[in-house]
């Protein structure tokens, strides 16, 4: 998948054990991989406005109104022009992102607009699903020859990361311990 925003182009490629990210800008480029073990299974969708430009725009607007009370019309006009430039700049540089959190230093960030929002959301879900499938296949194997404690830790890991539900955890744990069904509490007949 290729994702662009202004002069930055990002390319994402699903690998067998992670996600490869290539990012190219005007002056820099980077390429790195994030293991599925470091990818969180939650995503955040948000739109951010440049608060610095908003502040400068409103500051110039207030100063313009203050100068309009006096006789300095030239300064007032200049301040209103700057206010308009800063406020329009803040609106034009709004950034809409879908972010997948990671357990490492760098989060996975996809840029979107109205036209491609749904495809970006679908791809983010695909990355999360691939990560969950990888973790499930790696840590949910039940092997009687392996130490039970380590396998229970693996199942706990999957449950804590919300890869499996509590019911799936209980089923896998019962399978691991050789229980075909949960026994009832009390006296048997």
Backbone torsions as a table, in degrees:
resi	resn	phi	psi	omega
1	UNK	NA	138.9	177.3
2	UNK	-113.4	137.0	-176.2
3	UNK	-133.5	126.8	-176.6
4	UNK	-123.0	146.9	171.2
5	UNK	-149.8	117.1	-176.8
6	UNK	50.3	-114.1	-175.5
7	UNK	-101.1	12.6	179.8
8	UNK	-110.7	130.8	176.7
9	UNK	-120.2	127.3	177.6
10	UNK	-115.8	139.6	175.2
11	UNK	-123.4	130.5	-179.2
12	UNK	-117.5	135.5	179.7
13	UNK	-135.7	123.2	176.8
14	UNK	-75.7	126.0	177.1
15	UNK	-106.1	179.1	179.7
16	UNK	-66.2	-33.4	-175.8
17	UNK	-126.4	13.6	179.8
18	UNK	179.4	-166.2	-179.0
19	UNK	-122.4	127.6	177.7
20	UNK	-97.4	129.8	-177.7
21	UNK	-122.8	126.3	173.9
22	UNK	-117.2	126.6	-178.5
23	UNK	-125.7	125.5	178.8
24	UNK	-125.4	130.5	174.3
25	UNK	-120.1	-171.2	179.8
26	UNK	-66.2	-43.9	-173.9
27	UNK	-108.5	-6.6	-176.1
28	UNK	-147.3	165.1	173.5
29	UNK	-152.7	152.0	177.6
30	UNK	-149.7	155.6	178.3
31	UNK	-144.3	128.6	-179.3
32	UNK	-155.2	166.7	178.6
33	UNK	-121.3	144.1	174.3
34	UNK	-118.2	122.9	-179.6
35	UNK	-66.9	147.3	176.8
36	UNK	-60.3	-24.9	178.8
37	UNK	-68.7	-19.6	-179.7
38	UNK	-99.6	-0.5	-177.6
39	UNK	-94.3	125.1	176.4
40	UNK	-75.5	154.8	-177.9
41	UNK	-99.3	25.3	175.2
42	UNK	-119.3	149.3	176.7
43	UNK	-126.7	157.0	179.9
44	UNK	-125.7	128.5	177.8
45	UNK	-110.6	125.3	-177.4
46	UNK	-153.6	158.2	173.4
47	UNK	-125.2	125.6	-178.9
48	UNK	-116.5	140.6	175.4
49	UNK	-106.5	147.1	179.0
50	UNK	-70.1	102.4	-176.1
51	UNK	-66.5	-30.0	179.0
52	UNK	-64.6	-43.8	178.1
53	UNK	-66.7	-37.8	176.6
54	UNK	-61.5	-45.6	179.9
55	UNK	-60.9	-47.2	179.6
56	UNK	-62.4	-39.2	178.6
57	UNK	-62.9	-47.2	179.7
58	UNK	-69.4	-34.6	176.9
59	UNK	-62.2	-46.6	178.5
60	UNK	-65.0	-35.1	178.5
61	UNK	-64.8	-45.2	178.5
62	UNK	-64.5	-44.6	178.1
63	UNK	-62.1	-37.8	177.5
64	UNK	-61.7	-42.1	177.7
65	UNK	-65.8	-38.3	177.8
66	UNK	-64.5	-40.3	178.6
67	UNK	-72.6	-21.9	177.9
68	UNK	-71.3	-20.2	177.1
69	UNK	-73.5	-24.5	-179.8
70	UNK	-97.7	-156.3	-176.6
71	UNK	-107.0	10.3	-178.1
72	UNK	-93.2	74.6	-177.9
73	UNK	-69.2	-31.8	-179.6
74	UNK	-65.3	-43.1	179.5
75	UNK	-67.2	-38.9	178.8
76	UNK	-60.7	-45.3	-179.4
77	UNK	-63.7	-43.3	178.3
78	UNK	-61.2	-43.9	179.7
79	UNK	-65.2	-40.0	177.3
80	UNK	-65.0	-36.9	177.0
81	UNK	-65.1	-45.7	177.5
82	UNK	-62.6	-40.3	178.4
83	UNK	-59.3	-45.9	179.9
84	UNK	-63.0	-42.3	179.6
85	UNK	-62.0	-46.3	-178.9
86	UNK	-66.1	-41.6	-179.0
87	UNK	-68.6	-41.1	176.7
88	UNK	-66.0	-40.5	177.0
89	UNK	-60.6	-39.3	178.5
90	UNK	-63.8	-40.6	179.5
91	UNK	-70.6	-37.3	-178.8
92	UNK	-73.1	-26.4	-177.5
93	UNK	-98.5	14.9	175.2
94	UNK	-58.0	143.7	-175.3
95	UNK	-121.5	118.0	177.0
96	UNK	-103.0	124.3	-175.2
97	UNK	-135.8	152.7	165.8
98	UNK	-114.5	120.2	-176.2
99	UNK	-116.4	128.3	171.1
100	UNK	-101.7	120.5	-179.2
101	UNK	-72.2	153.0	177.6
102	UNK	-129.9	164.8	176.1
103	UNK	-90.8	3.7	176.4
104	UNK	-108.2	-169.1	-171.9
105	UNK	-72.3	-32.3	-171.7
106	UNK	-110.9	121.7	175.0
107	UNK	-78.9	160.6	179.2
108	UNK	-95.8	119.5	-172.9
109	UNK	-122.3	121.7	176.5
110	UNK	-108.5	133.7	175.4
111	UNK	-91.1	143.6	177.6
112	UNK	-142.0	163.7	171.7
113	UNK	-133.2	-174.7	-176.9
114	UNK	-61.3	-35.5	-176.4
115	UNK	-71.3	-38.6	-173.1
116	UNK	-111.6	12.3	-176.7
117	UNK	-57.4	-48.1	-176.2
118	UNK	-65.1	-39.4	179.0
119	UNK	-67.9	-35.3	176.6
120	UNK	-66.8	-44.2	177.4
121	UNK	-61.0	-41.5	178.7
122	UNK	-63.6	-41.0	180.0
123	UNK	-67.5	-40.5	177.4
124	UNK	-60.6	-41.7	176.6
125	UNK	-63.8	-36.3	178.0
126	UNK	-64.8	-40.7	177.9
127	UNK	-63.7	-44.5	179.8
128	UNK	-64.4	-42.0	178.9
129	UNK	-64.1	-40.4	178.3
130	UNK	-64.8	-39.8	178.1
131	UNK	-64.0	-47.0	179.3
132	UNK	-62.5	-41.6	179.1
133	UNK	-63.7	-41.7	178.7
134	UNK	-61.7	-48.3	-179.6
135	UNK	-63.8	-41.1	179.6
136	UNK	-62.4	-46.7	-179.8
137	UNK	-65.2	-32.2	-177.7
138	UNK	-79.8	-39.9	-169.7
139	UNK	-109.0	-4.3	-176.5
140	UNK	-100.7	4.4	-179.2
141	UNK	-67.7	131.4	177.8
142	UNK	-104.3	117.4	-177.5
143	UNK	-132.2	110.9	-178.7
144	UNK	-60.4	-22.2	-178.9
145	UNK	-77.5	-18.7	-178.6
146	UNK	-89.1	156.9	177.1
147	UNK	-60.7	133.4	-176.7
148	UNK	-64.9	-39.0	-178.1
149	UNK	-58.3	-44.1	180.0
150	UNK	-64.8	-39.1	-179.8
151	UNK	-69.1	-35.7	176.2
152	UNK	-66.5	-38.2	175.8
153	UNK	-61.3	-41.1	177.4
154	UNK	-62.2	-42.6	178.8
155	UNK	-65.6	-39.5	175.7
156	UNK	-61.7	-41.1	177.8
157	UNK	-58.5	-46.1	-179.8
158	UNK	-64.3	-40.2	179.6
159	UNK	-68.5	-42.2	-179.8
160	UNK	-64.9	-31.9	178.9
161	UNK	-86.7	3.9	179.8
162	UNK	62.0	29.8	174.6
163	UNK	-80.3	-35.7	175.8
164	UNK	-123.8	156.4	177.9
165	UNK	-84.5	172.3	177.4
166	UNK	-62.3	-38.6	178.9
167	UNK	-63.4	-44.3	177.9
168	UNK	-63.5	-40.0	177.5
169	UNK	-58.7	-48.4	-178.6
170	UNK	-62.7	-41.0	179.4
171	UNK	-64.1	-46.0	179.6
172	UNK	-65.8	-38.1	179.0
173	UNK	-66.8	-42.5	176.4
174	UNK	-61.2	-42.2	178.3
175	UNK	-62.2	-41.4	179.9
176	UNK	-63.7	-41.4	-177.3
177	UNK	-84.9	-1.3	176.8
178	UNK	80.0	18.0	178.1
179	UNK	-91.3	129.7	179.8
180	UNK	-83.4	-27.6	176.5
181	UNK	-154.0	164.0	178.5
182	UNK	-75.2	135.8	179.8
183	UNK	-83.3	147.2	179.2
184	UNK	-78.3	149.3	177.7
185	UNK	-83.0	136.1	178.3
186	UNK	123.4	-163.9	-177.4
187	UNK	-94.0	137.0	177.1
188	UNK	-83.2	163.4	178.8
189	UNK	-96.6	NA	NA
